[in-house]
Amino acid sequence: MSFIKEESEDMKIEETFRVKQEDTEEQTDLMLLKEETEALDEMEEDQYEKQPDFTTGEKFSCSETENSSSRKTETIRYFNCQQCGQSFTKKANLKIHMSVHTGEKPFTCPQCGNSFSQKGSFNRHMRIHTGEKPYMCLLCGKGFTAELNLRCHMNLHTGEKPFKCDQCGKSFRHKVTLNNHMRIHSRENIFTCHQCEMSFADSDHLKNHVITHTGEKPFMCHHCGKTCSNKTSLKAHTRIHTGEKPFTCLRCGKSFTVKVSLERHMRVHTGEKPFTCLQCKMSFTYQRDLNRHLQTHPVNTLQCSSVRQEV
């Protein structure tokens, strides 16, 4: 029961902060799915463009150029795009590249009608309909239709946020989330709450935020009847019942139901003590330890507080 109580407290904290996060797992999955075509096309295009220059690294201006290297006996033939000058070692790759300029998308999904310029992108898209998820997370077992999505997912476990806003310093796990965030600074296509004037990069985040004003909790747990304000919070709460612990400490292997519990646990390894008594300056790893410490001071000096609130 103590486990359920502790995790339930974490859920309350998680739900409070989760609706304000711009990079929740569920929203990220939706955005990745929304932009999957562009991301996969770009990834494949990079593979074709990054062909090694086995000769002198010179730029060629003709459509097909031969250049012999003194260090190699074979002849390297380059196929250049007449529109942008990019070079390819295979004519087939140049042909695929040309669809970038022509806009041609010959591969059409028979189920939803989406079209793709490259067969690889089309094949990956079809997994959405077939349910095939060949890319599996070794930490939590979650599967994905594309390697790109798995790489993004791994940032949840590691806590890595490699995409940083150069204007405010905020970091994100995914590039697509950073791009949406940048709209707030540019004031481009932002969504503003009419009650508190907070701005959001997309309408879904605004909808989740508005619920904090209305108090509406339309998502109900079928295990215990608890209601949550958004689907992501319900998903996190359900882990109490299922026992799923997707957030794993890479140092000791201990797993947690919610991310905030992992972040709190990491203080054991880092030695961080963010909760300080203003009376005697002692610092503590957890809020509960500070609260217990408060009992050692006279009643009239119970003014100790943490540097920041427990998260």
N, C-alpha and C positions, 0 to 999 in steps of 0.2 A: 504493500500500500504506500510505503514511503516513496517508492520509485514512481508510482502513478502521481503522487502529490507533487514531487519534484518536477517531473516532466510536465505536469499540468501548469505549474507556475511558469515554466519555460514557454509554454504555449501562449500564455497571456502576454508575455514580453514579446514573443515572436510575432503575434498577431498585431500588436501595437506598431511595431517597426516595419512589418512586412508590407502594409498597405502604402507606406511612404517610400519604399524602395523602388528605384527605377529599373532595377535589374533582377527582379524576381525570376525564379526558374520557369514558372509557368508563362509569364509574359515573354521571356526570352525565347522559349520554345515557339510561341506564336509568331514572334518577329522573325525567327530563323526560318520557319516554314514559309512565311510571307515572302521572304527575300531569297529563298533557296535557289531559285533559278539563276538569279544574278550572281550569287556567291559561288555556285558550282561552276558556272560558265567562266567566271573570272579565275577560279582556281585551275581549271583545265587550260585556260588560255595562257596562264603563267607557265604551265608545264611545257607548252609548245614554244613559248617565247624564249625561255631560258636555255636555249641550245648553246653548248659550249663552242667557242671559236677555237678551232684546232690549229689555226694558222697564225696570222699576225694581228688579229683584232681589228683589221681595217674595215671601214664602211664601204659597201658596194652599192653602186647606183644602177646596175643593170638587173634584169629580171632573173637571169641565170648566170652565175659567175663561177669560174673554175680558178682555183688557186692551189698550187702545189707547195707543200712545206718541205724544207730541206731535212726536217727531222722525221718525216713520214713518207712512205713510198706511195700511198694511195692518194687519189685526188679528191678533194672536198668540194662538192658542188652546193652552192647556196641559191635558194629561191627567195627572191625579195618581193615584198608587197609594194606595188607601184603607188599605193595611196598613202602609206605611212612609213615606208622604208624598212620595216622589220624584216629580219632574215630568218630563214628556216632551212634545215638540212634535208627535209623531205617535202616533195611537192604536195603530198597528201595533207601535210600540216598547214601549208600555205593555203590550200583550198578550204580547209576548215576555218582558218583565220579569216578568210575573206567574208565569211558570214557576219563578222563583226561590222563590216562596212555596209554590206548589202541588206542586213537585217533579216536575211533568210532564216527560217526556222522549220526545216523539213520534217522534224520528228514531233508528231502530234499524239498526245495521250488520248486513247479511244474512250476513256472513262470520264474525263473532265474537260477535255479540249485544250488544255495548256500545250503550248508548242515550245520546242527547244532547238537550238542551233547545233547541238552536238549530241551524239548518241549516248555518250556517257552520262550526261545530265538527264537525258530522257530515262535511262535505265534506273538511275537513282530516284527519280521522281516516281516511277512505277511502284517502288517499294512502299510508298505512302498508301497506295491502294491495296497492295497484296499483304501488307502487314509485316513483310520481311524486315528484320532488323539485325543485320549481320555484324554490326559493330557494338561490342559488349563492354560495359565498364567492369573492370575486374574488381573494383572496390564494393560496388553495390548491386551489380548484376543488371542494371538498366541497359536496354538495347536501343540502338539508333539506326536510322536508315542511311546515314552518311557519316563518313569519318570526320568531316568538319563539325558536325553536331556533337560527336563524342569528345573531340578536343575541347569544345566550348564547355561541355558538361564537366570535364575533369577539373576545370577551374573552381567548381563548387567544392570539391574535396580538398584541393590544395589551398583555397582561399586567395589564389593569385588573381589580381586585377590589372592586367598589363596595359589596358587602354586608358590613358589619362587625359583629362581635359586640360588644355594649355591655358584656359582662362580662369578656372576656379580651382584646379588641382584635384577635382573629384575623379576617382578611378572606377573603372568598370571591367567586368569579366569578358564582355563581348563588344566587338567593334560596332555592331549594329545598335547596341544600347548607347554607346558614346555618340554615334551619329544622331540619334534621336535627342539625346541630352543637349547637343550643340544647338539645337533649334531654340532652346530656351534663351541662350545668349544672343542669338541672332534675331530673336522675337519672331521667328518664322514658323507659321502653322502651329502655334502653341495653344493649349487648352487651359483656360483659367477658371478657377472655382469662384463663383459669384458670392460666396459667403465669407471666404477668408482671403481671397485674391491670390492663393497659391497657384503656380503655373506648372503644367505638366507637358511632356513631350508628345503624348498621344492620348486619345480619348479613353482608352481602357484604364489607364492610370487615374485619369480624372474620375471615372465612374467609381473606382475602388475608393478614391479619396472622399467623394461626396457621401458615401455610406457612413463615414466617421461622423458626419454632422447629423444625419438622419437617425443613426442608431440601428438601422435595418440589418438584420442577420438572416438572410434568406437561405443559407446553406446549412443543412442539418445532417449530423452524424447518425447513420442508421444503426450504429452500435449502442450509443448511449443517449441520443437525443440532443446533445449539445449543438447549439447553433453558432455559426461563424459569419463574419461579414463578407468574406470572399472565398472563392473556391480554393485558392492557394492555402489559406489558413485552415480550411477543412481538411485538405490533403495532409498538412503537417499534423493536425490533431489526430487523424485516423491512424497515424503510425504508432500511437500509444496502444491501440488495440491490436494492430497487426504485428507489432514488434520490429518493424522495419527501422533500421538505423543507417541511413545513407551517408552520414557525415563521420568520416573516420580520421583519427589523428595519425598522421604519417610518422610520428615519432615513436609512439607506443602501441598503435593499433587499436586503441579503444574507440568504440563507435557510439554515436549519439543520434537521438531521434530528430533533433532540430539543430540548426546551424549555431544558434546562440549558445547552446550548451557546449559545442565544440570550441567556440571562441572563449568561453569562460574556462574551459579545461586547459587551453593552451597556456594560461597564466602559470600553471604548475611547471611547465617546461621553460617558459621565458623568465619567470621570477617577477613578473609585473605585479605591482601592488598599487592599484589606482585609488583605493579608498583610504583616506587619511583623516585621522582625528585632529580637529583643529585645536583641541585642548593640550594634547601632549605630543602631537606630531607623529604618532605611531601610524604605520601604514599596513594595510591588509589586502590580501588577494581577493577576498569576496566581501560583498555587502553584509552577509550574515555574520561574518567575523567581526566587522566593525560594530554592528548592532550589539553583539555580545560584549564587546569591549566597553561600550558605553555604560554598561552596568557597573563598571569599576570606578566611575567618577561620581562625585556628589550630585544630587538631583539638580542643583542650581547651575551646574556646569554642563548639563547634557545638551551642549550646542555643537557637538562633533558632527561633522557631515562629510560625505565623500566628495572627492574632487569632481567626480562625475557620477551619474546614476548608474546603477547596475544594469548591464545590458546582457 
